[in-house]
Amino acid sequence: MTVTCGAAVIFYYISLLLFSTELVSGIIQPELNQEFYQIVSSAKAMVTIVLLPIVALVPDLSYILIKKLFRPNPTDFVLRI
C-alpha cells in the first residue's frame, strides 16, 4: 500500500513537470507554459508542494493501520506469521 501511495505522489509531480513544458502546455492550455517553475521558485511553495501530499495521506494510512490492528482479516493473520 505504501509503495502505491509513493508511486502516486511521484506520478503527480512528473505530470506537473510534463504539463508545464512548452510543447504540452501549448497543446492543452498555452497559459500553463512554465507556470509550475514560477510557482516553485519560492521556498514556501516548495515546502507546501512537498508536505501537502504527505499530510493528505496521513488519514488514509492511519485508517488502514487501525483497521489492521483492531479488525484484522484472515489474510492479515497469515501475513503476520
N, CA, C and O atoms as a Maestro MAE file, in Angstrom:
{
 s_m_m2io_version
 :::
 2.0.0
}

f_m_ct {
 s_m_title
 :::
 protein
 m_atom[324] {
  # First column is atom index #
  i_m_mmod_type
  r_m_x_coord
  r_m_y_coord
  r_m_z_coord
  i_m_residue_number
  s_m_chain_name
  s_m_pdb_residue_name
  s_m_pdb_atom_name
  i_m_atomic_number
  :::
  1 25 0.823 -1.191 0.000 1 A "MET " " N  " 7
  2 3 0.000 0.000 0.000 1 A "MET " " CA " 6
  3 2 0.867 1.253 0.000 1 A "MET " " C  " 6
  4 15 0.555 2.214 -0.704 1 A "MET " " O  " 8
  5 25 1.941 1.262 0.771 2 A "THR " " N  " 7
  6 3 2.809 2.423 0.856 2 A "THR " " CA " 6
  7 2 3.516 2.673 -0.470 2 A "THR " " C  " 6
  8 15 3.712 3.824 -0.863 2 A "THR " " O  " 8
  9 25 3.897 1.608 -1.159 3 A "VAL " " N  " 7
  10 3 4.554 1.759 -2.451 3 A "VAL " " CA " 6
  11 2 3.599 2.395 -3.448 3 A "VAL " " C  " 6
  12 15 4.005 3.233 -4.252 3 A "VAL " " O  " 8
  13 25 2.346 2.006 -3.400 4 A "THR " " N  " 7
  14 3 1.343 2.575 -4.303 4 A "THR " " CA " 6
  15 2 1.154 4.060 -4.030 4 A "THR " " C  " 6
  16 15 1.066 4.850 -4.970 4 A "THR " " O  " 8
  17 25 1.090 4.450 -2.773 5 A "CYS " " N  " 7
  18 3 0.939 5.866 -2.429 5 A "CYS " " CA " 6
  19 2 2.155 6.665 -2.873 5 A "CYS " " C  " 6
  20 15 2.015 7.766 -3.405 5 A "CYS " " O  " 8
  21 25 3.338 6.122 -2.660 6 A "GLY " " N  " 7
  22 3 4.555 6.802 -3.095 6 A "GLY " " CA " 6
  23 2 4.622 6.937 -4.605 6 A "GLY " " C  " 6
  24 15 5.045 7.969 -5.126 6 A "GLY " " O  " 8
  25 25 4.202 5.894 -5.306 7 A "ALA " " N  " 7
  26 3 4.196 5.948 -6.767 7 A "ALA " " CA " 6
  27 2 3.188 6.979 -7.262 7 A "ALA " " C  " 6
  28 15 3.439 7.658 -8.258 7 A "ALA " " O  " 8
  29 25 2.059 7.102 -6.585 8 A "ALA " " N  " 7
  30 3 1.054 8.092 -6.981 8 A "ALA " " CA " 6
  31 2 1.577 9.510 -6.798 8 A "ALA " " C  " 6
  32 15 1.337 10.373 -7.643 8 A "ALA " " O  " 8
  33 25 2.289 9.759 -5.704 9 A "VAL " " N  " 7
  34 3 2.855 11.088 -5.467 9 A "VAL " " CA " 6
  35 2 3.926 11.400 -6.507 9 A "VAL " " C  " 6
  36 15 3.978 12.517 -7.022 9 A "VAL " " O  " 8
  37 25 4.772 10.437 -6.820 10 A "ILE " " N  " 7
  38 3 5.811 10.642 -7.835 10 A "ILE " " CA " 6
  39 2 5.178 10.887 -9.203 10 A "ILE " " C  " 6
  40 15 5.626 11.761 -9.945 10 A "ILE " " O  " 8
  41 25 4.151 10.130 -9.536 11 A "PHE " " N  " 7
  42 3 3.446 10.333 -10.802 11 A "PHE " " CA " 6
  43 2 2.813 11.722 -10.862 11 A "PHE " " C  " 6
  44 15 2.785 12.345 -11.924 11 A "PHE " " O  " 8
  45 25 2.311 12.204 -9.741 12 A "TYR " " N  " 7
  46 3 1.718 13.541 -9.664 12 A "TYR " " CA " 6
  47 2 2.749 14.618 -10.021 12 A "TYR " " C  " 6
  48 15 2.459 15.521 -10.806 12 A "TYR " " O  " 8
  49 25 3.943 14.520 -9.446 13 A "TYR " " N  " 7
  50 3 4.965 15.530 -9.724 13 A "TYR " " CA " 6
  51 2 5.496 15.412 -11.156 13 A "TYR " " C  " 6
  52 15 5.799 16.426 -11.785 13 A "TYR " " O  " 8
  53 25 5.609 14.213 -11.663 14 A "ILE " " N  " 7
  54 3 6.052 14.040 -13.053 14 A "ILE " " CA " 6
  55 2 5.028 14.647 -14.002 14 A "ILE " " C  " 6
  56 15 5.393 15.297 -14.982 14 A "ILE " " O  " 8
  57 25 3.750 14.437 -13.716 15 A "SER " " N  " 7
  58 3 2.727 15.019 -14.591 15 A "SER " " CA " 6
  59 2 2.730 16.544 -14.490 15 A "SER " " C  " 6
  60 15 2.501 17.220 -15.493 15 A "SER " " O  " 8
  61 25 2.982 17.103 -13.306 16 A "LEU " " N  " 7
  62 3 3.084 18.556 -13.185 16 A "LEU " " CA " 6
  63 2 4.222 19.102 -14.033 16 A "LEU " " C  " 6
  64 15 4.064 20.106 -14.727 16 A "LEU " " O  " 8
  65 25 5.360 18.443 -13.974 17 A "LEU " " N  " 7
  66 3 6.502 18.892 -14.777 17 A "LEU " " CA " 6
  67 2 6.232 18.729 -16.265 17 A "LEU " " C  " 6
  68 15 6.593 19.595 -17.062 17 A "LEU " " O  " 8
  69 25 5.605 17.633 -16.639 18 A "LEU " " N  " 7
  70 3 5.325 17.379 -18.046 18 A "LEU " " CA " 6
  71 2 4.331 18.397 -18.604 18 A "LEU " " C  " 6
  72 15 4.533 18.926 -19.697 18 A "LEU " " O  " 8
  73 25 3.268 18.672 -17.862 19 A "PHE " " N  " 7
  74 3 2.264 19.620 -18.342 19 A "PHE " " CA " 6
  75 2 2.766 21.051 -18.340 19 A "PHE " " C  " 6
  76 15 2.151 21.922 -18.955 19 A "PHE " " O  " 8
  77 25 3.874 21.308 -17.657 20 A "SER " " N  " 7
  78 3 4.423 22.656 -17.621 20 A "SER " " CA " 6
  79 2 5.404 22.918 -18.763 20 A "SER " " C  " 6
  80 15 5.849 24.053 -18.934 20 A "SER " " O  " 8
  81 25 5.746 21.913 -19.536 21 A "THR " " N  " 7
  82 3 6.661 22.127 -20.653 21 A "THR " " CA " 6
  83 2 5.967 22.892 -21.775 21 A "THR " " C  " 6
  84 15 4.740 22.909 -21.868 21 A "THR " " O  " 8
  85 25 6.763 23.513 -22.612 22 A "GLU " " N  " 7
  86 3 6.216 24.355 -23.669 22 A "GLU " " CA " 6
  87 2 5.405 23.565 -24.689 22 A "GLU " " C  " 6
  88 15 4.362 24.034 -25.143 22 A "GLU " " O  " 8
  89 25 5.865 22.383 -25.051 23 A "LEU " " N  " 7
  90 3 5.175 21.579 -26.062 23 A "LEU " " CA " 6
  91 2 3.784 21.141 -25.594 23 A "LEU " " C  " 6
  92 15 2.796 21.329 -26.303 23 A "LEU " " O  " 8
  93 25 3.719 20.563 -24.410 24 A "VAL " " N  " 7
  94 3 2.445 20.035 -23.919 24 A "VAL " " CA " 6
  95 2 1.490 21.163 -23.529 24 A "VAL " " C  " 6
  96 15 0.302 21.101 -23.843 24 A "VAL " " O  " 8
  97 25 1.995 22.186 -22.851 25 A "SER " " N  " 7
  98 3 1.101 23.278 -22.448 25 A "SER " " CA " 6
  99 2 0.614 24.071 -23.647 25 A "SER " " C  " 6
  100 15 -0.475 24.644 -23.601 25 A "SER " " O  " 8
  101 25 1.392 24.118 -24.716 26 A "GLY " " N  " 7
  102 3 0.936 24.794 -25.931 26 A "GLY " " CA " 6
  103 2 -0.234 24.082 -26.566 26 A "GLY " " C  " 6
  104 15 -1.088 24.721 -27.181 26 A "GLY " " O  " 8
  105 25 -0.289 22.761 -26.429 27 A "ILE " " N  " 7
  106 3 -1.398 21.982 -26.977 27 A "ILE " " CA " 6
  107 2 -2.616 22.072 -26.062 27 A "ILE " " C  " 6
  108 15 -3.729 22.291 -26.538 27 A "ILE " " O  " 8
  109 25 -2.419 21.907 -24.769 28 A "ILE " " N  " 7
  110 3 -3.543 21.850 -23.830 28 A "ILE " " CA " 6
  111 2 -4.056 23.251 -23.484 28 A "ILE " " C  " 6
  112 15 -5.215 23.585 -23.728 28 A "ILE " " O  " 8
  113 25 -3.167 24.056 -22.913 29 A "GLN " " N  " 7
  114 3 -3.555 25.401 -22.494 29 A "GLN " " CA " 6
  115 2 -2.302 26.266 -22.484 29 A "GLN " " C  " 6
  116 15 -1.449 26.076 -21.617 29 A "GLN " " O  " 8
  117 25 -2.158 27.192 -23.393 30 A "PRO " " N  " 7
  118 3 -0.929 27.977 -23.506 30 A "PRO " " CA " 6
  119 2 -0.573 28.775 -22.254 30 A "PRO " " C  " 6
  120 15 0.596 29.104 -22.055 30 A "PRO " " O  " 8
  121 25 -1.541 29.090 -21.415 31 A "GLU " " N  " 7
  122 3 -1.252 29.859 -20.202 31 A "GLU " " CA " 6
  123 2 -0.455 29.063 -19.170 31 A "GLU " " C  " 6
  124 15 0.104 29.646 -18.241 31 A "GLU " " O  " 8
  125 25 -0.398 27.740 -19.322 32 A "LEU " " N  " 7
  126 3 0.330 26.900 -18.366 32 A "LEU " " CA " 6
  127 2 1.832 26.854 -18.613 32 A "LEU " " C  " 6
  128 15 2.566 26.257 -17.825 32 A "LEU " " O  " 8
  129 25 2.296 27.465 -19.678 33 A "ASN " " N  " 7
  130 3 3.711 27.388 -20.045 33 A "ASN " " CA " 6
  131 2 4.593 27.943 -18.928 33 A "ASN " " C  " 6
  132 15 4.484 29.115 -18.565 33 A "ASN " " O  " 8
  133 25 5.459 27.100 -18.390 34 A "GLN " " N  " 7
  134 3 6.415 27.426 -17.326 34 A "GLN " " CA " 6
  135 2 5.745 27.872 -16.019 34 A "GLN " " C  " 6
  136 15 6.413 28.461 -15.169 34 A "GLN " " O  " 8
  137 25 4.486 27.618 -15.842 35 A "GLU " " N  " 7
  138 3 3.775 28.051 -14.632 35 A "GLU " " CA " 6
  139 2 4.268 27.315 -13.392 35 A "GLU " " C  " 6
  140 15 4.446 27.923 -12.337 35 A "GLU " " O  " 8
  141 25 4.487 26.021 -13.515 36 A "PHE " " N  " 7
  142 3 4.952 25.236 -12.360 36 A "PHE " " CA " 6
  143 2 6.327 25.712 -11.891 36 A "PHE " " C  " 6
  144 15 6.586 25.758 -10.689 36 A "PHE " " O  " 8
  145 25 7.195 26.061 -12.814 37 A "TYR " " N  " 7
  146 3 8.525 26.536 -12.443 37 A "TYR " " CA " 6
  147 2 8.457 27.882 -11.734 37 A "TYR " " C  " 6
  148 15 9.263 28.146 -10.841 37 A "TYR " " O  " 8
  149 25 7.516 28.736 -12.110 38 A "GLN " " N  " 7
  150 3 7.343 30.008 -11.426 38 A "GLN " " CA " 6
  151 2 6.790 29.805 -10.024 38 A "GLN " " C  " 6
  152 15 7.157 30.523 -9.094 38 A "GLN " " O  " 8
  153 25 5.916 28.838 -9.879 39 A "ILE " " N  " 7
  154 3 5.332 28.580 -8.563 39 A "ILE " " CA " 6
  155 2 6.388 28.046 -7.597 39 A "ILE " " C  " 6
  156 15 6.428 28.463 -6.439 39 A "ILE " " O  " 8
  157 25 7.229 27.146 -8.047 40 A "VAL " " N  " 7
  158 3 8.209 26.527 -7.143 40 A "VAL " " CA " 6
  159 2 9.456 27.379 -6.942 40 A "VAL " " C  " 6
  160 15 10.416 26.919 -6.324 40 A "VAL " " O  " 8
  161 25 9.465 28.577 -7.437 41 A "SER " " N  " 7
  162 3 10.641 29.425 -7.256 41 A "SER " " CA " 6
  163 2 10.759 29.942 -5.827 41 A "SER " " C  " 6
  164 15 11.841 30.375 -5.430 41 A "SER " " O  " 8
  165 25 9.691 29.912 -5.048 42 A "SER " " N  " 7
  166 3 9.782 30.348 -3.659 42 A "SER " " CA " 6
  167 2 9.884 29.135 -2.731 42 A "SER " " C  " 6
  168 15 9.370 28.058 -3.033 42 A "SER " " O  " 8
  169 25 10.549 29.333 -1.612 43 A "ALA " " N  " 7
  170 3 10.759 28.241 -0.658 43 A "ALA " " CA " 6
  171 2 9.442 27.827 0.010 43 A "ALA " " C  " 6
  172 15 9.227 26.647 0.288 43 A "ALA " " O  " 8
  173 25 8.578 28.787 0.261 44 A "LYS " " N  " 7
  174 3 7.290 28.477 0.903 44 A "LYS " " CA " 6
  175 2 6.458 27.552 0.024 44 A "LYS " " C  " 6
  176 15 5.816 26.629 0.525 44 A "LYS " " O  " 8
  177 25 6.466 27.791 -1.264 45 A "ALA " " N  " 7
  178 3 5.719 26.932 -2.182 45 A "ALA " " CA " 6
  179 2 6.337 25.541 -2.246 45 A "ALA " " C  " 6
  180 15 5.610 24.551 -2.330 45 A "ALA " " O  " 8
  181 25 7.647 25.448 -2.209 46 A "MET " " N  " 7
  182 3 8.304 24.138 -2.245 46 A "MET " " CA " 6
  183 2 7.945 23.305 -1.019 46 A "MET " " C  " 6
  184 15 7.680 22.108 -1.138 46 A "MET " " O  " 8
  185 25 7.933 23.925 0.145 47 A "VAL " " N  " 7
  186 3 7.573 23.204 1.362 47 A "VAL " " CA " 6
  187 2 6.122 22.735 1.270 47 A "VAL " " C  " 6
  188 15 5.808 21.610 1.658 47 A "VAL " " O  " 8
  189 25 5.248 23.579 0.764 48 A "THR " " N  " 7
  190 3 3.843 23.213 0.617 48 A "THR " " CA " 6
  191 2 3.678 22.076 -0.386 48 A "THR " " C  " 6
  192 15 2.914 21.144 -0.138 48 A "THR " " O  " 8
  193 25 4.372 22.140 -1.495 49 A "ILE " " N  " 7
  194 3 4.245 21.116 -2.528 49 A "ILE " " CA " 6
  195 2 4.771 19.769 -2.042 49 A "ILE " " C  " 6
  196 15 4.223 18.728 -2.403 49 A "ILE " " O  " 8
  197 25 5.804 19.776 -1.245 50 A "VAL " " N  " 7
  198 3 6.376 18.523 -0.761 50 A "VAL " " CA " 6
  199 2 5.557 17.954 0.400 50 A "VAL " " C  " 6
  200 15 5.313 16.748 0.445 50 A "VAL " " O  " 8
  201 25 5.137 18.794 1.326 51 A "LEU " " N  " 7
  202 3 4.474 18.299 2.530 51 A "LEU " " CA " 6
  203 2 2.975 18.049 2.363 51 A "LEU " " C  " 6
  204 15 2.418 17.196 3.053 51 A "LEU " " O  " 8
  205 25 2.328 18.758 1.483 52 A "LEU " " N  " 7
  206 3 0.882 18.621 1.344 52 A "LEU " " CA " 6
  207 2 0.439 17.208 0.960 52 A "LEU " " C  " 6
  208 15 -0.485 16.695 1.590 52 A "LEU " " O  " 8
  209 25 1.043 16.543 -0.039 53 A "PRO " " N  " 7
  210 3 0.615 15.165 -0.331 53 A "PRO " " CA " 6
  211 2 0.891 14.201 0.824 53 A "PRO " " C  " 6
  212 15 0.123 13.265 1.047 53 A "PRO " " O  " 8
  213 25 1.969 14.423 1.548 54 A "ILE " " N  " 7
  214 3 2.284 13.547 2.683 54 A "ILE " " CA " 6
  215 2 1.237 13.717 3.775 54 A "ILE " " C  " 6
  216 15 0.756 12.729 4.330 54 A "ILE " " O  " 8
  217 25 0.880 14.954 4.087 55 A "VAL " " N  " 7
  218 3 -0.133 15.220 5.111 55 A "VAL " " CA " 6
  219 2 -1.497 14.706 4.659 55 A "VAL " " C  " 6
  220 15 -2.282 14.232 5.481 55 A "VAL " " O  " 8
  221 25 -1.785 14.794 3.365 56 A "ALA " " N  " 7
  222 3 -3.064 14.321 2.853 56 A "ALA " " CA " 6
  223 2 -3.190 12.803 2.957 56 A "ALA " " C  " 6
  224 15 -4.305 12.287 3.042 56 A "ALA " " O  " 8
  225 25 -2.085 12.087 2.953 57 A "LEU " " N  " 7
  226 3 -2.124 10.632 3.051 57 A "LEU " " CA " 6
  227 2 -2.184 10.122 4.488 57 A "LEU " " C  " 6
  228 15 -2.459 8.941 4.700 57 A "LEU " " O  " 8
  229 25 -1.939 10.964 5.467 58 A "VAL " " N  " 7
  230 3 -1.932 10.535 6.865 58 A "VAL " " CA " 6
  231 2 -3.272 9.927 7.300 58 A "VAL " " C  " 6
  232 15 -3.253 8.865 7.922 58 A "VAL " " O  " 8
  233 25 -4.434 10.532 7.013 59 A "PRO " " N  " 7
  234 3 -5.687 9.889 7.442 59 A "PRO " " CA " 6
  235 2 -5.912 8.523 6.795 59 A "PRO " " C  " 6
  236 15 -6.391 7.600 7.453 59 A "PRO " " O  " 8
  237 25 -5.574 8.388 5.527 60 A "ASP " " N  " 7
  238 3 -5.760 7.094 4.862 60 A "ASP " " CA " 6
  239 2 -4.860 6.020 5.465 60 A "ASP " " C  " 6
  240 15 -5.308 4.907 5.739 60 A "ASP " " O  " 8
  241 25 -3.608 6.356 5.667 61 A "LEU " " N  " 7
  242 3 -2.687 5.380 6.239 61 A "LEU " " CA " 6
  243 2 -3.039 5.062 7.688 61 A "LEU " " C  " 6
  244 15 -2.871 3.925 8.129 61 A "LEU " " O  " 8
  245 25 -3.523 6.050 8.432 62 A "SER " " N  " 7
  246 3 -3.957 5.799 9.817 62 A "SER " " CA " 6
  247 2 -5.158 4.869 9.855 62 A "SER " " C  " 6
  248 15 -5.233 3.973 10.695 62 A "SER " " O  " 8
  249 25 -6.099 5.087 8.940 63 A "TYR " " N  " 7
  250 3 -7.281 4.214 8.877 63 A "TYR " " CA " 6
  251 2 -6.878 2.777 8.565 63 A "TYR " " C  " 6
  252 15 -7.402 1.840 9.168 63 A "TYR " " O  " 8
  253 25 -5.963 2.600 7.637 64 A "ILE " " N  " 7
  254 3 -5.512 1.256 7.280 64 A "ILE " " CA " 6
  255 2 -4.823 0.593 8.473 64 A "ILE " " C  " 6
  256 15 -5.058 -0.582 8.752 64 A "ILE " " O  " 8
  257 25 -3.979 1.339 9.169 65 A "LEU " " N  " 7
  258 3 -3.268 0.797 10.324 65 A "LEU " " CA " 6
  259 2 -4.235 0.406 11.440 65 A "LEU " " C  " 6
  260 15 -4.119 -0.678 12.011 65 A "LEU " " O  " 8
  261 25 -5.181 1.277 11.749 66 A "ILE " " N  " 7
  262 3 -6.150 0.976 12.805 66 A "ILE " " CA " 6
  263 2 -7.016 -0.218 12.408 66 A "ILE " " C  " 6
  264 15 -7.329 -1.067 13.243 66 A "ILE " " O  " 8
  265 25 -7.394 -0.281 11.163 67 A "LYS " " N  " 7
  266 3 -8.211 -1.403 10.684 67 A "LYS " " CA " 6
  267 2 -7.452 -2.727 10.816 67 A "LYS " " C  " 6
  268 15 -8.028 -3.736 11.223 67 A "LYS " " O  " 8
  269 25 -6.162 -2.724 10.474 68 A "LYS " " N  " 7
  270 3 -5.383 -3.961 10.586 68 A "LYS " " CA " 6
  271 2 -5.110 -4.341 12.032 68 A "LYS " " C  " 6
  272 15 -4.982 -5.525 12.345 68 A "LYS " " O  " 8
  273 25 -5.020 -3.357 12.919 69 A "LEU " " N  " 7
  274 3 -4.757 -3.666 14.315 69 A "LEU " " CA " 6
  275 2 -5.992 -4.190 15.043 69 A "LEU " " C  " 6
  276 15 -5.896 -5.160 15.794 69 A "LEU " " O  " 8
  277 25 -7.135 -3.571 14.834 70 A "PHE " " N  " 7
  278 3 -8.311 -3.895 15.623 70 A "PHE " " CA " 6
  279 2 -9.297 -4.836 14.934 70 A "PHE " " C  " 6
  280 15 -10.061 -5.522 15.614 70 A "PHE " " O  " 8
  281 25 -9.298 -4.886 13.604 71 A "ARG " " N  " 7
  282 3 -10.209 -5.769 12.880 71 A "ARG " " CA " 6
  283 2 -9.452 -6.472 11.753 71 A "ARG " " C  " 6
  284 15 -9.743 -6.250 10.578 71 A "ARG " " O  " 8
  285 25 -8.494 -7.310 12.104 72 A "PRO " " N  " 7
  286 3 -7.722 -7.979 11.042 72 A "PRO " " CA " 6
  287 2 -8.552 -9.045 10.330 72 A "PRO " " C  " 6
  288 15 -9.414 -9.687 10.930 72 A "PRO " " O  " 8
  289 25 -8.280 -9.216 9.062 73 A "ASN " " N  " 7
  290 3 -8.950 -10.285 8.311 73 A "ASN " " CA " 6
  291 2 -8.029 -11.510 8.289 73 A "ASN " " C  " 6
  292 15 -6.879 -11.403 8.713 73 A "ASN " " O  " 8
  293 25 -8.487 -12.647 7.818 74 A "PRO " " N  " 7
  294 3 -7.657 -13.855 7.836 74 A "PRO " " CA " 6
  295 2 -6.329 -13.704 7.090 74 A "PRO " " C  " 6
  296 15 -5.337 -14.325 7.472 74 A "PRO " " O  " 8
  297 25 -6.296 -12.910 6.062 75 A "THR " " N  " 7
  298 3 -5.044 -12.713 5.330 75 A "THR " " CA " 6
  299 2 -4.010 -12.019 6.193 75 A "THR " " C  " 6
  300 15 -2.822 -12.327 6.103 75 A "THR " " O  " 8
  301 25 -4.449 -11.075 7.038 76 A "ASP " " N  " 7
  302 3 -3.518 -10.382 7.930 76 A "ASP " " CA " 6
  303 2 -2.869 -11.345 8.914 76 A "ASP " " C  " 6
  304 15 -1.699 -11.181 9.260 76 A "ASP " " O  " 8
  305 25 -3.622 -12.353 9.369 77 A "PHE " " N  " 7
  306 3 -3.050 -13.345 10.283 77 A "PHE " " CA " 6
  307 2 -1.970 -14.161 9.563 77 A "PHE " " C  " 6
  308 15 -0.930 -14.456 10.151 77 A "PHE " " O  " 8
  309 25 -2.199 -14.518 8.329 78 A "VAL " " N  " 7
  310 3 -1.222 -15.295 7.572 78 A "VAL " " CA " 6
  311 2 0.024 -14.462 7.287 78 A "VAL " " C  " 6
  312 15 1.142 -14.964 7.398 78 A "VAL " " O  " 8
  313 25 -0.157 -13.202 6.925 79 A "LEU " " N  " 7
  314 3 0.977 -12.346 6.616 79 A "LEU " " CA " 6
  315 2 1.798 -12.003 7.859 79 A "LEU " " C  " 6
  316 15 2.985 -11.696 7.746 79 A "LEU " " O  " 8
  317 25 1.192 -12.052 9.026 80 A "ARG " " N  " 7
  318 3 1.885 -11.723 10.252 80 A "ARG " " CA " 6
  319 2 2.865 -12.821 10.656 80 A "ARG " " C  " 6
  320 15 3.849 -12.556 11.346 80 A "ARG " " O  " 8
  321 25 2.596 -14.055 10.225 81 A "ILE " " N  " 7
  322 3 3.426 -15.190 10.635 81 A "ILE " " CA " 6
  323 2 4.735 -15.182 9.954 81 A "ILE " " C  " 6
  324 15 5.557 -16.069 10.185 81 A "ILE " " O  " 8
  :::
 }
 m_bond[323] {
  # First column is bond index #
  i_m_from
  i_m_to
  i_m_order
  :::
  1 1 2 1
  2 2 3 1
  3 3 4 2
  4 3 5 1
  5 5 6 1
  6 6 7 1
  7 7 8 2
  8 7 9 1
  9 9 10 1
  10 10 11 1
  11 11 12 2
  12 11 13 1
  13 13 14 1
  14 14 15 1
  15 15 16 2
  16 15 17 1
  17 17 18 1
  18 18 19 1
  19 19 20 2
  20 19 21 1
  21 21 22 1
  22 22 23 1
  23 23 24 2
  24 23 25 1
  25 25 26 1
  26 26 27 1
  27 27 28 2
  28 27 29 1
  29 29 30 1
  30 30 31 1
  31 31 32 2
  32 31 33 1
  33 33 34 1
  34 34 35 1
  35 35 36 2
  36 35 37 1
  37 37 38 1
  38 38 39 1
  39 39 40 2
  40 39 41 1
  41 41 42 1
  42 42 43 1
  43 43 44 2
  44 43 45 1
  45 45 46 1
  46 46 47 1
  47 47 48 2
  48 47 49 1
  49 49 50 1
  50 50 51 1
  51 51 52 2
  52 51 53 1
  53 53 54 1
  54 54 55 1
  55 55 56 2
  56 55 57 1
  57 57 58 1
  58 58 59 1
  59 59 60 2
  60 59 61 1
  61 61 62 1
  62 62 63 1
  63 63 64 2
  64 63 65 1
  65 65 66 1
  66 66 67 1
  67 67 68 2
  68 67 69 1
  69 69 70 1
  70 70 71 1
  71 71 72 2
  72 71 73 1
  73 73 74 1
  74 74 75 1
  75 75 76 2
  76 75 77 1
  77 77 78 1
  78 78 79 1
  79 79 80 2
  80 79 81 1
  81 81 82 1
  82 82 83 1
  83 83 84 2
  84 83 85 1
  85 85 86 1
  86 86 87 1
  87 87 88 2
  88 87 89 1
  89 89 90 1
  90 90 91 1
  91 91 92 2
  92 91 93 1
  93 93 94 1
  94 94 95 1
  95 95 96 2
  96 95 97 1
  97 97 98 1
  98 98 99 1
  99 99 100 2
  100 99 101 1
  101 101 102 1
  102 102 103 1
  103 103 104 2
  104 103 105 1
  105 105 106 1
  106 106 107 1
  107 107 108 2
  108 107 109 1
  109 109 110 1
  110 110 111 1
  111 111 112 2
  112 111 113 1
  113 113 114 1
  114 114 115 1
  115 115 116 2
  116 115 117 1
  117 117 118 1
  118 118 119 1
  119 119 120 2
  120 119 121 1
  121 121 122 1
  122 122 123 1
  123 123 124 2
  124 123 125 1
  125 125 126 1
  126 126 127 1
  127 127 128 2
  128 127 129 1
  129 129 130 1
  130 130 131 1
  131 131 132 2
  132 131 133 1
  133 133 134 1
  134 134 135 1
  135 135 136 2
  136 135 137 1
  137 137 138 1
  138 138 139 1
  139 139 140 2
  140 139 141 1
  141 141 142 1
  142 142 143 1
  143 143 144 2
  144 143 145 1
  145 145 146 1
  146 146 147 1
  147 147 148 2
  148 147 149 1
  149 149 150 1
  150 150 151 1
  151 151 152 2
  152 151 153 1
  153 153 154 1
  154 154 155 1
  155 155 156 2
  156 155 157 1
  157 157 158 1
  158 158 159 1
  159 159 160 2
  160 159 161 1
  161 161 162 1
  162 162 163 1
  163 163 164 2
  164 163 165 1
  165 165 166 1
  166 166 167 1
  167 167 168 2
  168 167 169 1
  169 169 170 1
  170 170 171 1
  171 171 172 2
  172 171 173 1
  173 173 174 1
  174 174 175 1
  175 175 176 2
  176 175 177 1
  177 177 178 1
  178 178 179 1
  179 179 180 2
  180 179 181 1
  181 181 182 1
  182 182 183 1
  183 183 184 2
  184 183 185 1
  185 185 186 1
  186 186 187 1
  187 187 188 2
  188 187 189 1
  189 189 190 1
  190 190 191 1
  191 191 192 2
  192 191 193 1
  193 193 194 1
  194 194 195 1
  195 195 196 2
  196 195 197 1
  197 197 198 1
  198 198 199 1
  199 199 200 2
  200 199 201 1
  201 201 202 1
  202 202 203 1
  203 203 204 2
  204 203 205 1
  205 205 206 1
  206 206 207 1
  207 207 208 2
  208 207 209 1
  209 209 210 1
  210 210 211 1
  211 211 212 2
  212 211 213 1
  213 213 214 1
  214 214 215 1
  215 215 216 2
  216 215 217 1
  217 217 218 1
  218 218 219 1
  219 219 220 2
  220 219 221 1
  221 221 222 1
  222 222 223 1
  223 223 224 2
  224 223 225 1
  225 225 226 1
  226 226 227 1
  227 227 228 2
  228 227 229 1
  229 229 230 1
  230 230 231 1
  231 231 232 2
  232 231 233 1
  233 233 234 1
  234 234 235 1
  235 235 236 2
  236 235 237 1
  237 237 238 1
  238 238 239 1
  239 239 240 2
  240 239 241 1
  241 241 242 1
  242 242 243 1
  243 243 244 2
  244 243 245 1
  245 245 246 1
  246 246 247 1
  247 247 248 2
  248 247 249 1
  249 249 250 1
  250 250 251 1
  251 251 252 2
  252 251 253 1
  253 253 254 1
  254 254 255 1
  255 255 256 2
  256 255 257 1
  257 257 258 1
  258 258 259 1
  259 259 260 2
  260 259 261 1
  261 261 262 1
  262 262 263 1
  263 263 264 2
  264 263 265 1
  265 265 266 1
  266 266 267 1
  267 267 268 2
  268 267 269 1
  269 269 270 1
  270 270 271 1
  271 271 272 2
  272 271 273 1
  273 273 274 1
  274 274 275 1
  275 275 276 2
  276 275 277 1
  277 277 278 1
  278 278 279 1
  279 279 280 2
  280 279 281 1
  281 281 282 1
  282 282 283 1
  283 283 284 2
  284 283 285 1
  285 285 286 1
  286 286 287 1
  287 287 288 2
  288 287 289 1
  289 289 290 1
  290 290 291 1
  291 291 292 2
  292 291 293 1
  293 293 294 1
  294 294 295 1
  295 295 296 2
  296 295 297 1
  297 297 298 1
  298 298 299 1
  299 299 300 2
  300 299 301 1
  301 301 302 1
  302 302 303 1
  303 303 304 2
  304 303 305 1
  305 305 306 1
  306 306 307 1
  307 307 308 2
  308 307 309 1
  309 309 310 1
  310 310 311 1
  311 311 312 2
  312 311 313 1
  313 313 314 1
  314 314 315 1
  315 315 316 2
  316 315 317 1
  317 317 318 1
  318 318 319 1
  319 319 320 2
  320 319 321 1
  321 321 322 1
  322 322 323 1
  323 323 324 2
  :::
 }
}
